[in-house]
Amino acid sequence: MSAPAGLRRLAALAIAACLVAGVAGCSAAPASPPAEAGAPASAGPRPLTTDEAQRLAIMRFTNFDARVRSIHFEVDEGGVHYAVDGWIDFEAGLGYAALRADGARALIAWSAETIGSRAAIDDAEQPPIPPPVSSADDPDWSTSALSPDASRLHAVLAIIVRAGHDRPDNPVLLQQTDARWLRSDEAGGEPVDVVAGPTSDHAYDPETAVGDGRDATVRYWVDRDGLLRRLETRIGGSADWTAIDFGDGGDVQFAGAFTGSGAAG
């Protein structure tokens, strides 16, 4: 029996992290040190409890329901350090951000399929609202395909768009995968559970999966309400984690400026 579409989409976040040109596949991260003697029974990594699976299952829907979330991440590619600050509108499936790269600045807008860019109009860390889009054929914007299989930056942008969905995933099936609770932590001053995401949409098989979170390519920092506070990803099987921080989007609205403009979407 094939896995439901919702669970396949959650596992697709891990797959997107692997799709970077020149990398044959994703390998397990270095082994974690063994638990100390006397460690509590709840010490991770361990399978998800029912409550933890429920919160992970509603995470993408909670993002969708919030509609706009702020985002920040930094990633290195080809010797260039990128810093990105902006917003993702999960309902519209569109992101909009200011990008800084070794002193240069630009504005970007992206969907699951395309990315648009133009020169920045100021030195602010956040992109201007409303976005500087004059028409459907605005010559200041250039558009191309989003290519997560060829670019680390594009891979992170693709993962961000996929972190929202209009319905919850199945918590019972999530408990059957190799998703693992790792630890309690804090993000933005809020207590969170850090969870290693499933590496596939199939039930956990000790013959084919490590089962302790080491081979995960995505980690979710989820609060008590099922809201995603941080997402970490190992792009292309790298041992290093790239962190994407999510925050309150307030009343920011930007998607309408790009609808039909061709800048993204």
PEFEN-V141315 format. One record per residue. N is the residue number from 0. D_CENTER is the distance of its C-alpha to the mean C-alpha in whole Angstrom. Layout:
# PEFEN-V141315
n->[N N]
d_center->[D_CENTER D_CENTER]
This chain:
# PEFEN-V141315
n->[0 1 2 3 4 5 6 7 8 9 10 11 12 13 14 15 16 17 18 19 20 21 22 23 24 25 26 27 28 29 30 31 32 33 34 35 36 37 38 39 40 41 42 43 44 45 46 47 48 49 50 51 52 53 54 55 56 57 58 59 60 61 62 63 64 65 66 67 68 69 70 71 72 73 74 75 76 77 78 79 80 81 82 83 84 85 86 87 88 89 90 91 92 93 94 95 96 97 98 99 100 101 102 103 104 105 106 107 108 109 110 111 112 113 114 115 116 117 118 119 120 121 122 123 124 125 126 127 128 129 130 131 132 133 134 135 136 137 138 139 140 141 142 143 144 145 146 147 148 149 150 151 152 153 154 155 156 157 158 159 160 161 162 163 164 165 166 167 168 169 170 171 172 173 174 175 176 177 178 179 180 181 182 183 184 185 186 187 188 189 190 191 192 193 194 195 196 197 198 199 200 201 202 203 204 205 206 207 208 209 210 211 212 213 214 215 216 217 218 219 220 221 222 223 224 225 226 227 228 229 230 231 232 233 234 235 236 237 238 239 240 241 242 243 244 245 246 247 248 249 250 251 252 253 254 255 256 257 258 259 260 261 262 263 264]
d_center->[28 24 21 21 18 16 15 15 12 10 12 11 7 9 12 9 9 13 14 15 19 21 20 21 19 17 19 19 19 22 23 23 27 29 29 32 35 35 31 30 30 26 25 22 21 22 22 20 23 23 22 19 18 19 16 14 15 15 11 10 14 14 11 13 16 15 15 14 12 12 10 11 10 13 13 16 17 21 22 21 19 16 15 13 14 14 13 11 13 12 15 16 13 13 12 15 15 17 17 19 20 23 25 24 23 21 20 17 16 14 13 12 16 17 16 19 20 23 25 24 27 27 26 24 20 19 20 23 23 25 23 26 26 30 30 29 30 29 30 28 25 24 22 21 19 15 15 12 15 17 15 13 12 11 9 7 8 8 4 4 7 7 5 9 12 16 17 16 16 19 19 22 21 18 21 22 19 19 16 17 18 18 19 20 18 18 15 17 20 19 19 16 16 14 13 13 11 14 14 16 17 21 23 23 25 27 28 25 22 22 22 21 17 18 17 13 11 8 9 9 11 12 16 19 18 15 13 9 10 8 5 7 7 11 11 14 15 16 17 15 12 10 9 7 9 9 13 16 16 20 22 20 21 20 19 23 24 22 23 25 25 24 22 19 18]
